[in-house]
Amino acid sequence: MTVLHLVVPHDIDDPARPSGGNRYDRRLADALTARGRRVVEHAVTGDWPHPGAEASARLAATLAAVTDGEAVLVDGLLASASPDVVIPAAARVALGVLVHLPLGVETPAVRAAERAVMRSARSVVVTSSWTGDWLGRQYGLADVHVAPPGVDPAPVAAGTPSGRALLSVGRASHTKGYDVLADALATLTDLPWTCTWVGPHDDLPPGPIALTGPLPPAAVAERYHATDLLVLPSRTESYGMVLAEALARGVPVLASDVGGVREAIGSGLPGLLVPPGDPGTLAGALRRWLTDASLRRDLRSRALARRDTLDGWDVTASRIEAALPTAVGAGS
């Protein structure tokens, strides 16, 4: 059986710290195993992407334990933050890097080191075409393999007749645009609505959004089932897995037009797109949604159509497998 060493952050399964990258890594490992590949997981402790000396030493020891020539796929959060560890290892193992969001997108100062890591790898896998294009422009990478996230089949959401139930999923943070949504909603006090944000959050001032904190998968599914519109006001987004999760239930979306968001929602535009960091425009789009029943019906119909075109995780795994034997090599 062909072996693949998968190196991931230590909190991959921590219910208190959910993230799109962690969910992708877990579902990929499970899907590859189901396809008959032997996956050896290595969860490396550290405050990634700021590892410190101890975490870098743990990653170095993990890679050193891999037999020469065997295939290793390292989560980009770890690889990009550890060029002094990863680049030497690339001369000995068949190294692949799985990039969710390049660190250099938000931190230009790390681009030189991240470029060196990417160029040392035999295979670079990205989770969106947008990310692949970004790596091509910034780092000169010509051969990048795209494997978008899969999505699980789900029942069609019940929603509400009025369209008033709004939902956001992810870390309530500046990057995810929590402040933008709060400011937008503060201008809509003349309309009835509810808004819930599911996911981790730091101390935040009181506002119009109900914060649940992290929830188990079954509880998140219940929130999706009861919602009318998913709102993702991110300032940066390489894909937006929660968009696909909403569309898998026939729930329309309202999102910032950034990164790979258009890939996630599809060409049929089952939702509304607004510029990032613009509370006024976001408020205007929300007002349209809340006051225009025909718009809601149209977007709901488009979301249901998109639901039928979404790929599962087996497709994601097959795309990565297609990259590994030819670009990374297959250990045994």
Secondary structure, 3 states (H helix, E strand, C coil): CCEEEEEEECCCCCCCCCCHHHHHHHHHHHHHHHCCCEEEEEEECCCCCCCHHHHHHHHHHHHHCCCCCCEEEEEHHHHCCCHHHHHHHHCCCEEEEEECCCHHHHCHHHHHHHHHHHHHCCEEEECCHHHHHHHHHHHCCCCEEECCCCCCCCCCCCCCCCCCEEEEECCECCCCCHHHHHHHHCCCCCCCCEEEEEECECCCCCCCCEEEECCCHHHHHHHHHCCCEEEECCCCCCCCHHHHHHHCCCCCEEEECCCCHHHHHCCCCCEEEECCCCHHHHHHHHHHHHHCHHHHHHHHHHHHHHHCCCCCHHHHHHHHHHHHHHHHCCEC
